[in-house]
Amino acid sequence: MGFWDKFLSNEVLISAIVGWTVAQVLKTLIDFGLNKSFTPERLVGSGGMPSSHSATVCGLTTASALCYGVDSFQFAISFILAAVVMYDAIGVRQETGKQAKLLNLIMEQDWFNLDNQEIQKRLKEFVGHTPLQVAAGAALGIILAFVVHQSYL
């Protein structure tokens, strides 16, 4: 069995990749619908609806449960990883985004005396998620893991 055959036969890995890919595409389409403009960075960037981080780790965790059982070390590791990633997305990363937004507003003020080139180096504001974005990503990842699992049966 060749590398790609082995790679594609790894249901857990494929579930995680499918979760991330579908979430990123949906995020880009939702952003396009809301802003009426295509932003290529949304295809790979963080933040936004749904959370691709949550979709990835929940796809991984669900596939681990389906393939190895909820009593397996594979499930245990992926479950803890998912909890940490989703907690971080809602907490630390969301706060980072709020701070970046405020700092960007401060840098735009005339009294800050930055030239145009410096102002264009804005801090990234889309780094965290709301609880709804994380929940949507989690649900998406779980559903997609079941879809992938059905295709492996």
Beta strands, then each sheet from edge to edge (+ up, - down):
end
